[in-house]
């Protein structure tokens, strides 16, 4: 496969005295992307904090000790840039895209909102209704909602199973001091990564980030829990430990089958199981297997079987998410209620095909060629590359070169994939959730 259009990025990494880590890689254009990834997600909420990680993300744009909400929203927009954020199960990420000559502006803004937000109650009272509208919009889409309900089955009783958006009743009860406590516990420089994807000299990155941190420290009052950390001289490597932030181990997995009556036109079905963490050597084999089975290609086995040959579904797909200590793999399809049993039989037929015998050499080579092409095309989205780099360095303190990834894919054998299929695709291991 030709990959000359995708340069091998010479990553630069370092840890600042306050513990914030930096990772940089050059890009091929004058547009740069940078952000702060925080090791704080839904799984880090305490028992009475469901929805607070996502709510905190929204409120981080609502004012700091130096800026009002309008000044935050306007800061990058006035130079044509974009400012955005997202919350996941294990991280919250704030990021911006801009012409590279505006990097100092971006670094100053990001350090300010990540370290010095004040979460004013008046803004909370308005923003909570925005988040509740987001929740209701989500609840109106069963094809999206079922993914959260399925994850709650697979991680039953654990914060990883919680809906990221939370619940309306609980969100309305949060006060400014609740968000401040959450941020004081998790929004710390030694629990963050500053990432840059663009043609910006690493010395400039360090200088501007340190300048932003000094401004943040100066704006905090005496006795503020962050102030000491921002001026610390220790140099830890990696984010705070699971024990330090209260992250708990996942419980034992128990497969189950659940039917929920949602009064929907279609039946929506998910089938899957607990899978591998991003650190597990089997994760890459599952990544390739999943692409063969129900990836984005129209030639995926599930799409050919359920849609092209039998005309039973509009959408069928499989997906996987790998967390730091566990993972989840699943299949989703929507169909007419009277076709659910037939679709399930066809799904199990494809799973058994992969579990019963290894792929032949030709099929394995074709699968590798396809997924490497998809990876190469995805690297044309510089924003995705930047976000993936920041997230990876946050959780695993390492970078990943695309050529190295291609090499690891090339090294996979048919026996590697077969072993994973035999482990995960057994019928007795699968959890099933049906909306009907």
C-alpha positions as a LaTeX table, in Angstrom:
\begin{tabular}{lrrr}
\hline
Residue & $x$ (\AA) & $y$ (\AA) & $z$ (\AA) \\
\hline
Unk1 & 0.00 & 0.00 & 0.00 \\
Unk2 & 1.32 & 3.47 & $-0.90$ \\
Unk3 & 1.36 & 5.86 & 2.06 \\
Unk4 & 3.61 & 8.68 & 0.88 \\
Unk5 & 0.82 & 11.25 & 1.44 \\
Unk6 & 0.80 & 10.52 & 5.17 \\
Unk7 & 4.04 & 11.76 & 6.77 \\
Unk8 & 5.47 & 9.90 & 9.72 \\
Unk9 & 5.03 & 12.46 & 12.50 \\
Unk10 & 8.11 & 13.22 & 14.66 \\
Unk11 & 6.31 & 13.60 & 17.97 \\
Unk12 & 7.61 & 15.87 & 20.70 \\
Unk13 & 6.58 & 15.10 & 24.29 \\
Unk14 & 7.47 & 16.63 & 27.64 \\
Unk15 & 6.13 & 17.17 & 31.15 \\
Unk16 & 5.96 & 20.65 & 32.67 \\
Unk17 & 6.98 & 21.22 & 36.29 \\
Unk18 & 3.31 & 21.43 & 37.36 \\
Unk19 & 2.67 & 17.96 & 35.89 \\
Unk20 & 0.82 & 18.94 & 32.72 \\
Unk21 & 2.05 & 16.87 & 29.80 \\
Unk22 & 2.56 & 18.20 & 26.28 \\
Unk23 & 2.47 & 16.26 & 23.01 \\
Unk24 & 3.11 & 17.91 & 19.63 \\
Unk25 & 3.24 & 16.72 & 16.03 \\
Unk26 & 3.62 & 18.78 & 12.83 \\
Unk27 & 0.94 & 18.87 & 10.15 \\
Unk28 & 1.19 & 19.69 & 6.47 \\
Unk29 & $-0.93$ & 22.88 & 6.39 \\
Unk30 & $-1.14$ & 26.34 & 7.92 \\
Unk31 & $-4.11$ & 25.26 & 10.04 \\
Unk32 & $-3.33$ & 24.04 & 13.55 \\
Unk33 & $-5.33$ & 22.13 & 16.13 \\
Unk34 & $-4.69$ & 22.15 & 19.83 \\
Unk35 & $-6.54$ & 21.28 & 22.98 \\
Unk36 & $-6.52$ & 20.17 & 26.58 \\
Unk37 & $-7.56$ & 16.61 & 27.34 \\
Unk38 & $-8.69$ & 16.06 & 30.92 \\
Unk39 & $-8.67$ & 12.64 & 32.55 \\
Unk40 & $-12.25$ & 13.14 & 33.74 \\
Unk41 & $-15.28$ & 11.44 & 32.27 \\
Unk42 & $-18.57$ & 9.88 & 33.21 \\
Unk43 & $-16.89$ & 6.98 & 35.00 \\
Unk44 & $-15.22$ & 9.47 & 37.37 \\
Unk45 & $-18.49$ & 10.83 & 38.72 \\
Unk46 & $-19.38$ & 9.98 & 42.30 \\
Unk47 & $-22.65$ & 8.21 & 43.04 \\
Unk48 & $-24.58$ & 11.50 & 43.31 \\
Unk49 & $-22.85$ & 13.18 & 40.34 \\
Unk50 & $-24.41$ & 11.45 & 37.32 \\
Unk51 & $-24.28$ & 13.84 & 34.37 \\
Unk52 & $-21.88$ & 16.23 & 36.10 \\
Unk53 & $-18.87$ & 15.54 & 33.85 \\
Unk54 & $-20.85$ & 16.56 & 30.75 \\
Unk55 & $-22.54$ & 19.46 & 32.54 \\
Unk56 & $-19.12$ & 20.68 & 33.68 \\
Unk57 & $-17.98$ & 20.68 & 30.04 \\
Unk58 & $-20.86$ & 22.94 & 29.05 \\
Unk59 & $-20.28$ & 25.28 & 31.99 \\
Unk60 & $-16.56$ & 25.59 & 31.34 \\
Unk61 & $-17.47$ & 28.00 & 28.51 \\
Unk62 & $-19.59$ & 30.17 & 30.80 \\
Unk63 & $-16.97$ & 32.31 & 32.49 \\
Unk64 & $-13.54$ & 32.35 & 34.14 \\
Unk65 & $-11.85$ & 34.73 & 36.56 \\
Unk66 & $-10.60$ & 36.68 & 33.53 \\
Unk67 & $-13.36$ & 36.26 & 30.94 \\
Unk68 & $-17.12$ & 36.34 & 30.64 \\
Unk69 & $-18.97$ & 33.81 & 28.51 \\
Unk70 & $-19.11$ & 36.09 & 25.47 \\
Unk71 & $-15.37$ & 36.73 & 25.58 \\
Unk72 & $-14.69$ & 32.98 & 25.65 \\
Unk73 & $-16.96$ & 32.24 & 22.68 \\
Unk74 & $-15.64$ & 35.22 & 20.72 \\
Unk75 & $-11.92$ & 34.75 & 21.35 \\
Unk76 & $-11.17$ & 32.30 & 18.53 \\
Unk77 & $-14.12$ & 33.20 & 16.33 \\
Unk78 & $-12.78$ & 36.72 & 15.71 \\
Unk79 & $-9.74$ & 35.23 & 13.95 \\
Unk80 & $-11.79$ & 32.64 & 12.06 \\
Unk81 & $-11.07$ & 29.81 & 14.50 \\
Unk82 & $-13.40$ & 27.28 & 16.06 \\
Unk83 & $-13.74$ & 26.27 & 19.71 \\
Unk84 & $-15.36$ & 23.01 & 20.75 \\
Unk85 & $-15.44$ & 20.24 & 23.38 \\
Unk86 & $-16.77$ & 16.77 & 24.08 \\
Unk87 & $-17.25$ & 14.50 & 27.07 \\
Unk88 & $-16.63$ & 10.75 & 27.01 \\
Unk89 & $-16.72$ & 7.96 & 29.55 \\
Unk90 & $-13.05$ & 8.51 & 30.48 \\
Unk91 & $-12.09$ & 12.00 & 29.30 \\
Unk92 & $-13.28$ & 15.52 & 28.56 \\
Unk93 & $-11.55$ & 17.38 & 25.74 \\
Unk94 & $-11.51$ & 21.11 & 24.91 \\
Unk95 & $-10.02$ & 21.98 & 21.54 \\
Unk96 & $-9.73$ & 24.64 & 18.89 \\
Unk97 & $-8.79$ & 24.93 & 15.20 \\
Unk98 & $-7.10$ & 28.10 & 13.91 \\
Unk99 & $-4.48$ & 29.52 & 11.59 \\
Unk100 & $-1.17$ & 28.73 & 13.23 \\
Unk101 & $-0.16$ & 32.37 & 13.76 \\
Unk102 & $-2.90$ & 32.53 & 16.41 \\
Unk103 & $-1.48$ & 29.78 & 18.61 \\
Unk104 & $-0.67$ & 32.11 & 21.54 \\
Unk105 & $-4.32$ & 33.19 & 21.62 \\
Unk106 & $-5.48$ & 29.55 & 21.61 \\
Unk107 & $-3.09$ & 28.43 & 24.36 \\
Unk108 & $-4.08$ & 31.34 & 26.60 \\
Unk109 & $-7.80$ & 30.64 & 26.16 \\
Unk110 & $-7.55$ & 26.88 & 26.72 \\
Unk111 & $-5.48$ & 27.12 & 29.89 \\
Unk112 & $-7.84$ & 29.80 & 31.20 \\
Unk113 & $-11.06$ & 27.83 & 30.72 \\
Unk114 & $-9.58$ & 24.49 & 31.85 \\
Unk115 & $-7.99$ & 25.84 & 35.03 \\
Unk116 & $-9.94$ & 28.96 & 36.02 \\
Unk117 & $-13.60$ & 28.47 & 35.17 \\
Unk118 & $-15.96$ & 29.68 & 37.90 \\
Unk119 & $-19.23$ & 27.92 & 36.92 \\
Unk120 & $-21.57$ & 30.79 & 37.85 \\
Unk121 & $-24.99$ & 29.77 & 39.18 \\
Unk122 & $-26.85$ & 32.19 & 36.92 \\
Unk123 & $-25.30$ & 30.55 & 33.86 \\
Unk124 & $-26.02$ & 27.09 & 35.27 \\
Unk125 & $-29.70$ & 27.95 & 35.60 \\
Unk126 & $-29.84$ & 28.74 & 31.89 \\
Unk127 & $-27.53$ & 26.02 & 30.58 \\
Unk128 & $-29.29$ & 23.19 & 32.42 \\
Unk129 & $-32.29$ & 23.64 & 30.14 \\
Unk130 & $-30.02$ & 23.42 & 27.09 \\
Unk131 & $-28.63$ & 20.10 & 28.33 \\
Unk132 & $-32.11$ & 18.80 & 29.14 \\
Unk133 & $-33.19$ & 19.64 & 25.58 \\
Unk134 & $-30.18$ & 17.62 & 24.42 \\
Unk135 & $-31.32$ & 14.70 & 26.59 \\
Unk136 & $-34.88$ & 14.84 & 25.24 \\
Unk137 & $-33.60$ & 14.98 & 21.67 \\
Unk138 & $-31.55$ & 11.88 & 22.39 \\
Unk139 & $-34.52$ & 10.10 & 23.99 \\
Unk140 & $-36.50$ & 10.72 & 20.80 \\
Unk141 & $-33.94$ & 8.69 & 18.81 \\
Unk142 & $-34.15$ & 5.00 & 19.76 \\
Unk143 & $-31.38$ & 4.11 & 17.31 \\
Unk144 & $-29.03$ & 6.22 & 19.47 \\
Unk145 & $-30.54$ & 5.63 & 22.90 \\
Unk146 & $-30.23$ & 1.86 & 22.63 \\
Unk147 & $-26.42$ & 2.13 & 22.65 \\
Unk148 & $-26.51$ & 3.71 & 26.12 \\
Unk149 & $-29.02$ & 1.21 & 27.44 \\
Unk150 & $-26.92$ & $-1.64$ & 26.06 \\
Unk151 & $-23.75$ & $-0.32$ & 27.68 \\
Unk152 & $-25.65$ & $-0.08$ & 30.96 \\
Unk153 & $-26.46$ & $-3.80$ & 30.67 \\
Unk154 & $-22.88$ & $-4.79$ & 29.91 \\
Unk155 & $-21.47$ & $-2.64$ & 32.75 \\
Unk156 & $-24.45$ & $-2.97$ & 35.05 \\
Unk157 & $-24.02$ & $-1.07$ & 38.32 \\
Unk158 & $-20.75$ & 0.57 & 37.24 \\
Unk159 & $-20.23$ & 4.23 & 36.23 \\
Unk160 & $-19.10$ & 3.10 & 32.74 \\
Unk161 & $-22.70$ & 2.10 & 32.14 \\
Unk162 & $-24.10$ & 5.54 & 32.91 \\
Unk163 & $-25.57$ & 7.80 & 30.28 \\
Unk164 & $-23.08$ & 10.62 & 29.65 \\
Unk165 & $-25.84$ & 13.26 & 29.57 \\
Unk166 & $-27.32$ & 12.33 & 32.95 \\
Unk167 & $-30.94$ & 12.78 & 34.04 \\
Unk168 & $-32.98$ & 15.98 & 34.01 \\
Unk169 & $-34.08$ & 15.81 & 37.64 \\
Unk170 & $-30.58$ & 15.39 & 38.98 \\
Unk171 & $-29.09$ & 18.05 & 36.72 \\
Unk172 & $-31.54$ & 20.64 & 38.04 \\
Unk173 & $-30.34$ & 19.95 & 41.58 \\
Unk174 & $-26.66$ & 20.73 & 40.90 \\
Unk175 & $-25.30$ & 23.98 & 42.32 \\
Unk176 & $-22.21$ & 25.94 & 41.41 \\
Unk177 & $-20.30$ & 24.49 & 44.38 \\
Unk178 & $-20.98$ & 20.93 & 43.10 \\
Unk179 & $-19.29$ & 21.70 & 39.79 \\
Unk180 & $-16.45$ & 23.51 & 41.55 \\
Unk181 & $-15.78$ & 20.45 & 43.73 \\
Unk182 & $-15.82$ & 18.18 & 40.66 \\
Unk183 & $-13.36$ & 20.45 & 38.84 \\
Unk184 & $-11.11$ & 20.86 & 41.89 \\
Unk185 & $-10.86$ & 17.06 & 42.13 \\
Unk186 & $-10.17$ & 16.35 & 38.46 \\
Unk187 & $-9.31$ & 19.52 & 36.50 \\
Unk188 & $-5.71$ & 19.58 & 37.65 \\
Unk189 & $-2.62$ & 20.09 & 35.49 \\
Unk190 & $-1.21$ & 16.70 & 36.52 \\
Unk191 & $-4.44$ & 15.15 & 35.21 \\
Unk192 & $-4.27$ & 16.88 & 31.81 \\
Unk193 & $-2.52$ & 16.79 & 28.45 \\
Unk194 & $-2.00$ & 19.80 & 26.18 \\
Unk195 & $-1.84$ & 18.57 & 22.57 \\
Unk196 & $-0.88$ & 20.35 & 19.36 \\
Unk197 & $-1.14$ & 19.18 & 15.76 \\
Unk198 & 0.35 & 21.84 & 13.52 \\
Unk199 & 3.53 & 23.50 & 12.34 \\
Unk200 & 4.35 & 25.11 & 15.66 \\
Unk201 & 7.78 & 24.88 & 17.26 \\
Unk202 & 7.70 & 22.83 & 20.51 \\
Unk203 & 9.65 & 25.57 & 22.29 \\
Unk204 & 6.87 & 28.00 & 21.38 \\
Unk205 & 4.27 & 25.55 & 22.62 \\
Unk206 & 6.00 & 25.18 & 25.97 \\
Unk207 & 6.50 & 28.93 & 26.35 \\
Unk208 & 2.87 & 29.83 & 25.61 \\
Unk209 & 1.41 & 27.02 & 27.71 \\
Unk210 & 3.61 & 27.96 & 30.68 \\
Unk211 & 2.58 & 31.59 & 30.20 \\
Unk212 & $-1.07$ & 30.57 & 30.29 \\
Unk213 & $-0.52$ & 28.50 & 33.44 \\
Unk214 & 1.21 & 31.45 & 35.16 \\
Unk215 & $-1.77$ & 33.68 & 34.29 \\
Unk216 & $-4.10$ & 31.02 & 35.65 \\
Unk217 & $-2.15$ & 30.76 & 38.90 \\
Unk218 & $-2.11$ & 34.54 & 39.31 \\
Unk219 & $-5.88$ & 34.75 & 38.88 \\
Unk220 & $-6.65$ & 32.16 & 41.56 \\
Unk221 & $-7.17$ & 33.40 & 45.12 \\
Unk222 & $-5.00$ & 32.39 & 48.06 \\
Unk223 & $-6.04$ & 29.00 & 49.39 \\
Unk224 & $-7.57$ & 27.81 & 46.12 \\
Unk225 & $-6.89$ & 24.04 & 45.79 \\
Unk226 & $-5.35$ & 24.46 & 42.32 \\
Unk227 & $-2.97$ & 27.28 & 43.14 \\
Unk228 & $-0.36$ & 25.11 & 44.84 \\
Unk229 & $-0.51$ & 22.52 & 42.05 \\
Unk230 & 0.04 & 25.12 & 39.34 \\
Unk231 & 3.27 & 26.27 & 40.92 \\
Unk232 & 4.51 & 22.81 & 41.89 \\
Unk233 & 7.97 & 21.59 & 40.96 \\
Unk234 & 7.27 & 17.84 & 40.92 \\
Unk235 & 7.28 & 16.14 & 37.50 \\
Unk236 & 4.94 & 13.14 & 37.53 \\
Unk237 & 4.53 & 11.17 & 34.33 \\
Unk238 & 1.05 & 10.11 & 33.28 \\
Unk239 & $-2.28$ & 11.25 & 34.71 \\
Unk240 & $-3.51$ & 10.66 & 38.24 \\
Unk241 & $-3.93$ & 7.05 & 39.28 \\
Unk242 & $-7.34$ & 5.40 & 39.30 \\
Unk243 & $-7.21$ & 5.31 & 43.09 \\
Unk244 & $-6.39$ & 9.03 & 43.29 \\
Unk245 & $-9.49$ & 10.03 & 41.32 \\
Unk246 & $-11.76$ & 7.30 & 42.69 \\
Unk247 & $-11.99$ & 5.24 & 39.49 \\
Unk248 & $-13.33$ & 1.77 & 40.32 \\
Unk249 & $-12.76$ & $-1.60$ & 38.66 \\
Unk250 & $-15.52$ & $-3.04$ & 36.51 \\
Unk251 & $-17.70$ & $-5.80$ & 38.01 \\
Unk252 & $-17.92$ & $-9.35$ & 36.71 \\
Unk253 & $-19.71$ & $-9.58$ & 33.37 \\
Unk254 & $-23.02$ & $-11.48$ & 33.29 \\
Unk255 & $-24.67$ & $-11.95$ & 29.87 \\
Unk256 & $-28.41$ & $-11.36$ & 29.69 \\
Unk257 & $-31.29$ & $-10.81$ & 27.30 \\
Unk258 & $-33.64$ & $-7.86$ & 27.82 \\
Unk259 & $-36.69$ & $-6.67$ & 25.89 \\
Unk260 & $-37.91$ & $-3.10$ & 26.43 \\
Unk261 & $-41.25$ & $-1.93$ & 25.06 \\
Unk262 & $-40.67$ & 1.48 & 23.45 \\
Unk263 & $-43.65$ & 1.70 & 21.08 \\
Unk264 & $-41.37$ & 2.30 & 18.10 \\
Unk265 & $-42.22$ & 1.65 & 14.45 \\
Unk266 & $-39.13$ & $-0.54$ & 14.05 \\
Unk267 & $-37.58$ & $-3.02$ & 16.40 \\
Unk268 & $-34.05$ & $-2.02$ & 17.40 \\
Unk269 & $-31.64$ & $-4.77$ & 18.41 \\
Unk270 & $-28.16$ & $-4.86$ & 19.94 \\
Unk271 & $-26.08$ & $-7.98$ & 20.48 \\
Unk272 & $-22.61$ & $-7.94$ & 22.01 \\
Unk273 & $-20.35$ & $-8.54$ & 24.95 \\
Unk274 & $-17.67$ & $-7.20$ & 27.25 \\
Unk275 & $-14.44$ & $-6.99$ & 25.24 \\
Unk276 & $-10.80$ & $-5.90$ & 25.48 \\
Unk277 & $-9.10$ & $-2.83$ & 26.87 \\
Unk278 & $-6.86$ & $-0.68$ & 24.69 \\
Unk279 & $-3.87$ & $-2.22$ & 26.48 \\
Unk280 & $-4.87$ & $-5.80$ & 25.64 \\
Unk281 & $-2.77$ & $-7.30$ & 22.81 \\
Unk282 & $-5.95$ & $-8.88$ & 21.39 \\
Unk283 & $-7.58$ & $-5.48$ & 20.86 \\
Unk284 & $-6.10$ & $-4.99$ & 17.39 \\
Unk285 & $-7.30$ & $-8.43$ & 16.26 \\
Unk286 & $-10.81$ & $-7.50$ & 17.36 \\
Unk287 & $-10.48$ & $-4.18$ & 15.53 \\
Unk288 & $-9.82$ & $-6.02$ & 12.26 \\
Unk289 & $-12.46$ & $-8.69$ & 12.94 \\
Unk290 & $-15.05$ & $-6.04$ & 13.70 \\
Unk291 & $-14.30$ & $-4.29$ & 10.41 \\
Unk292 & $-14.76$ & $-7.54$ & 8.49 \\
Unk293 & $-18.00$ & $-8.28$ & 10.27 \\
Unk294 & $-19.84$ & $-4.96$ & 10.40 \\
Unk295 & $-17.50$ & $-2.08$ & 9.67 \\
Unk296 & $-18.32$ & 0.96 & 7.52 \\
Unk297 & $-17.65$ & $-0.82$ & 4.22 \\
Unk298 & $-20.72$ & $-1.89$ & 2.27 \\
Unk299 & $-18.96$ & $-5.21$ & 1.76 \\
Unk300 & $-19.06$ & $-6.05$ & 5.48 \\
Unk301 & $-20.40$ & $-9.53$ & 6.10 \\
Unk302 & $-23.42$ & $-8.37$ & 8.09 \\
Unk303 & $-24.41$ & $-5.77$ & 5.49 \\
Unk304 & $-24.14$ & $-8.33$ & 2.69 \\
Unk305 & $-26.19$ & $-10.87$ & 4.61 \\
Unk306 & $-28.96$ & $-8.81$ & 6.21 \\
Unk307 & $-29.34$ & $-5.99$ & 3.69 \\
Unk308 & $-27.97$ & $-6.92$ & 0.27 \\
Unk309 & $-29.00$ & $-10.58$ & 0.11 \\
Unk310 & $-32.17$ & $-10.52$ & 2.20 \\
Unk311 & $-33.40$ & $-6.90$ & 2.25 \\
Unk312 & $-34.24$ & $-7.07$ & 5.97 \\
Unk313 & $-32.58$ & $-3.89$ & 7.28 \\
Unk314 & $-31.55$ & $-0.42$ & 6.24 \\
Unk315 & $-28.71$ & $-0.26$ & 8.77 \\
Unk316 & $-26.62$ & $-3.00$ & 10.35 \\
Unk317 & $-23.25$ & $-2.33$ & 11.90 \\
Unk318 & $-20.84$ & $-3.56$ & 14.50 \\
Unk319 & $-18.64$ & $-1.43$ & 16.70 \\
Unk320 & $-16.18$ & $-1.55$ & 19.55 \\
Unk321 & $-14.93$ & 0.79 & 22.25 \\
Unk322 & $-11.75$ & 0.10 & 24.17 \\
Unk323 & $-11.36$ & 1.77 & 27.56 \\
Unk324 & $-8.25$ & 1.82 & 29.73 \\
Unk325 & $-9.18$ & $-1.34$ & 31.61 \\
Unk326 & $-12.02$ & $-3.00$ & 29.67 \\
Unk327 & $-14.01$ & $-2.72$ & 26.46 \\
Unk328 & $-17.29$ & $-3.40$ & 24.73 \\
Unk329 & $-18.15$ & $-4.87$ & 21.32 \\
Unk330 & $-21.62$ & $-4.91$ & 19.78 \\
Unk331 & $-23.82$ & $-5.31$ & 16.71 \\
Unk332 & $-26.78$ & $-3.03$ & 16.01 \\
Unk333 & $-29.62$ & $-3.37$ & 13.51 \\
Unk334 & $-33.13$ & $-2.03$ & 13.10 \\
Unk335 & $-35.84$ & $-4.05$ & 11.30 \\
Unk336 & $-39.55$ & $-4.76$ & 11.10 \\
Unk337 & $-40.70$ & $-6.47$ & 14.33 \\
Unk338 & $-41.65$ & $-9.69$ & 12.53 \\
Unk339 & $-38.08$ & $-9.95$ & 11.10 \\
Unk340 & $-36.20$ & $-9.83$ & 14.43 \\
Unk341 & $-35.82$ & $-13.60$ & 14.81 \\
Unk342 & $-34.63$ & $-14.07$ & 11.25 \\
Unk343 & $-32.11$ & $-11.24$ & 11.53 \\
Unk344 & $-30.76$ & $-12.68$ & 14.76 \\
Unk345 & $-30.29$ & $-16.07$ & 13.12 \\
Unk346 & $-28.37$ & $-14.49$ & 10.24 \\
Unk347 & $-26.17$ & $-12.53$ & 12.69 \\
Unk348 & $-25.34$ & $-15.70$ & 14.61 \\
Unk349 & $-24.55$ & $-17.49$ & 11.35 \\
Unk350 & $-21.92$ & $-14.87$ & 10.52 \\
Unk351 & $-20.47$ & $-15.03$ & 14.03 \\
Unk352 & $-20.20$ & $-18.82$ & 13.85 \\
Unk353 & $-18.46$ & $-18.60$ & 10.46 \\
Unk354 & $-15.69$ & $-16.53$ & 12.03 \\
Unk355 & $-15.50$ & $-18.68$ & 15.18 \\
Unk356 & $-15.58$ & $-22.07$ & 13.41 \\
Unk357 & $-12.56$ & $-21.67$ & 11.14 \\
Unk358 & $-9.72$ & $-19.19$ & 10.54 \\
Unk359 & $-9.85$ & $-16.83$ & 7.56 \\
Unk360 & $-8.04$ & $-18.06$ & 4.48 \\
Unk361 & $-4.96$ & $-16.16$ & 3.33 \\
Unk362 & $-6.78$ & $-14.28$ & 0.57 \\
Unk363 & $-9.59$ & $-13.06$ & 2.85 \\
Unk364 & $-7.12$ & $-11.99$ & 5.53 \\
Unk365 & $-5.01$ & $-10.02$ & 3.06 \\
Unk366 & $-8.11$ & $-8.30$ & 1.65 \\
Unk367 & $-9.28$ & $-7.36$ & 5.15 \\
Unk368 & $-5.91$ & $-5.87$ & 6.02 \\
Unk369 & $-5.77$ & $-3.91$ & 2.78 \\
Unk370 & $-9.24$ & $-2.50$ & 3.38 \\
Unk371 & $-8.69$ & $-1.38$ & 6.95 \\
Unk372 & $-5.32$ & 0.20 & 6.15 \\
Unk373 & $-7.01$ & 2.18 & 3.39 \\
Unk374 & $-9.70$ & 3.34 & 5.80 \\
Unk375 & $-7.08$ & 4.40 & 8.35 \\
Unk376 & $-5.15$ & 6.29 & 5.70 \\
Unk377 & $-8.25$ & 8.16 & 4.55 \\
Unk378 & $-9.21$ & 8.98 & 8.15 \\
Unk379 & $-5.82$ & 10.68 & 8.55 \\
Unk380 & $-6.95$ & 13.27 & 6.03 \\
Unk381 & $-9.15$ & 14.63 & 8.85 \\
Unk382 & $-6.55$ & 16.57 & 10.83 \\
Unk383 & $-9.03$ & 17.29 & 13.61 \\
Unk384 & $-9.57$ & 13.56 & 14.19 \\
Unk385 & $-5.81$ & 12.97 & 14.16 \\
Unk386 & $-5.28$ & 15.71 & 16.74 \\
Unk387 & $-8.02$ & 14.46 & 19.04 \\
Unk388 & $-6.84$ & 10.85 & 18.81 \\
Unk389 & $-3.27$ & 11.92 & 19.60 \\
Unk390 & $-4.38$ & 13.88 & 22.67 \\
Unk391 & $-6.60$ & 11.10 & 23.99 \\
Unk392 & $-3.97$ & 8.40 & 23.47 \\
Unk393 & $-1.26$ & 10.38 & 25.24 \\
Unk394 & $-3.63$ & 11.27 & 28.08 \\
Unk395 & $-4.49$ & 7.67 & 28.90 \\
Unk396 & $-1.40$ & 5.73 & 27.81 \\
Unk397 & 1.42 & 8.30 & 27.80 \\
Unk398 & 2.44 & 7.23 & 24.30 \\
Unk399 & 2.07 & 8.24 & 20.68 \\
Unk400 & 1.25 & 6.11 & 17.65 \\
Unk401 & 2.84 & 6.48 & 14.25 \\
Unk402 & 0.63 & 5.40 & 11.36 \\
Unk403 & 3.40 & 3.31 & 9.79 \\
Unk404 & 3.81 & 1.45 & 13.07 \\
Unk405 & 0.06 & 0.78 & 13.12 \\
Unk406 & 0.21 & $-0.56$ & 9.56 \\
Unk407 & 3.06 & $-2.85$ & 10.62 \\
Unk408 & 1.08 & $-4.20$ & 13.56 \\
Unk409 & $-1.89$ & $-4.89$ & 11.28 \\
Unk410 & 0.36 & $-6.68$ & 8.78 \\
Unk411 & 1.69 & $-8.87$ & 11.61 \\
Unk412 & $-1.77$ & $-10.20$ & 12.54 \\
Unk413 & $-2.38$ & $-13.82$ & 11.64 \\
Unk414 & $-5.53$ & $-15.77$ & 10.85 \\
Unk415 & $-5.01$ & $-17.67$ & 14.10 \\
Unk416 & $-4.94$ & $-14.37$ & 16.05 \\
Unk417 & $-8.34$ & $-13.40$ & 14.68 \\
Unk418 & $-9.75$ & $-16.90$ & 15.08 \\
Unk419 & $-8.81$ & $-17.01$ & 18.76 \\
Unk420 & $-10.62$ & $-13.73$ & 19.38 \\
Unk421 & $-13.72$ & $-14.89$ & 17.47 \\
Unk422 & $-13.81$ & $-18.10$ & 19.52 \\
Unk423 & $-13.48$ & $-16.09$ & 22.72 \\
Unk424 & $-16.06$ & $-13.35$ & 22.08 \\
Unk425 & $-18.57$ & $-14.68$ & 19.57 \\
Unk426 & $-19.83$ & $-17.65$ & 21.59 \\
Unk427 & $-23.62$ & $-17.42$ & 21.93 \\
Unk428 & $-23.56$ & $-18.01$ & 25.68 \\
Unk429 & $-21.29$ & $-14.96$ & 26.13 \\
Unk430 & $-23.58$ & $-12.51$ & 24.31 \\
Unk431 & $-25.93$ & $-9.94$ & 25.79 \\
Unk432 & $-28.99$ & $-8.96$ & 23.74 \\
Unk433 & $-31.18$ & $-5.86$ & 24.07 \\
Unk434 & $-34.33$ & $-5.39$ & 22.00 \\
Unk435 & $-36.56$ & $-2.34$ & 21.69 \\
Unk436 & $-40.00$ & $-3.29$ & 20.42 \\
\hline
\end{tabular}
